[in-house]
């Protein structure tokens, strides 16, 4: 396998690979495929630049091509030493993407939270409010660096409530997929059940998602079993809101008007499969609309957004996730809505997409619709075997059944076992759309990508119709299919 990684301890083989690597490093943002998905031009492979000094922050910069084949990048801060902001990395310090052909650069804010992706937990009782990874030294490694897919890991021993929780975070980047995936596991297996009562709020952060404009927040919202959305701009403590529309997939979102920008988090599973959100605002908020406010009291928002910075400023870009207390540490705790009990021990694992784009494109709700549609897709195999279970989260070895056979919510991938490095998979999407699915074939032991990939009998072209990576260490083939599947489609790999 020829890895497309620069200065990451891996070397391209042969002169042709070296020339390709050099051309990738110098292409900048000019290799744009105007035709969009399935256009005539190829998408460049993922490039990882190691040890990039970003104004004193030591980072690994990952550059990939999104759903339109335009470049995006994320600079991940090393977590093995204190950084210039006094944190210990593991977060995105800088994120770049293109808007109307121009680069948009989004940096971490300068108000004490210098990026996006921090690990944060609160405890209900105790001597401290909880903890985050600000002062915790961790470790990192490259789990997998393939031609079109990259998986990077951070780990920390997080002191929390008198105990130590082992935290693992994976960032997944894939050609053809606009939004990185953030997967986290809180391992409390060394702690007795019910001895720790904490919540989870990762990925926590403050990123100037409007291209460093630090503009006023024009609107925000979230989804649990209803959709909460503000009704006027800018967002203040007196803004009106609506909380009536039913919802399936948990999310948060925030946007600005000038410039036009949006940031959000979307879970890879519906709330019925994985609860998210916390506290009690649902009791008075669900199915209600309040035209002229006020907003809910800050401690009772379902997710943490910028409420604790209001009313002092209307420009805070703070965003986090959320759960009820007990989501970490209790053998049983009440999911949001208090109509069911779920477990937060010995593990609390979940995965979300980190979404950035323009508000007019509605990227958060578009991704929500995609995740919801995935639940109706049926995957079968006539060669190879559909996977029906896998590890319950990153950094875990236990087997957990998939709610949708073949769909692995840890990485939002469609998975099967290869048979002699071959597979034939049948996707039944009905009237739903399965956009640019990432397929993973496990038990794939070949040292190179497949010689032939077909969709409904038509031969596909590598780097244009699909983007493949071979994980020799993990015996897996990763493949992003640059198609939107509807009805029935048969994918063959040989």
Secondary structure, DSSP 8 states (H G I E B T S, - for coil): -----BSSS----HHHHHHHHHHHHT-TT----TT-TT-SS-----EEEEEEEETTEEEEEEEEE-TTS-EEEEEEE-SSS--TTSS---SEEEEEEEETTEEEEEEB-SSS--SEEE-EEEBSSSSSSEEEGGG--EEEEEEEE-SSEEEEEEEEEEEETTEEEEEEEEEEEETT-SSEEEEEEEE-TTS-TTS--B----SEEEB-TTTS------EEEEESSEEEEE-SSS--TT--EEEEEE-SEEEEEEEETTTTEEEEEEEEEETTTS--B-SSTHHHHTTEEETT-----GGG-SS-SSGGGTTT-S---EE---B-TTTBT-SSEE-TTSS-EE--SSEEEEEEEEEEE-GGGTHHHHHHHHHHHHTT-EEEEEESEE--EEESSTT---EEE-SSTTEETTTTEEEEE-BTTBEEEEEEEEEEEEES-EEEEES---SS--S-EEETTEE--BTTTEEEEEETTTTEEEEEE-SEEEEEEEEEE-
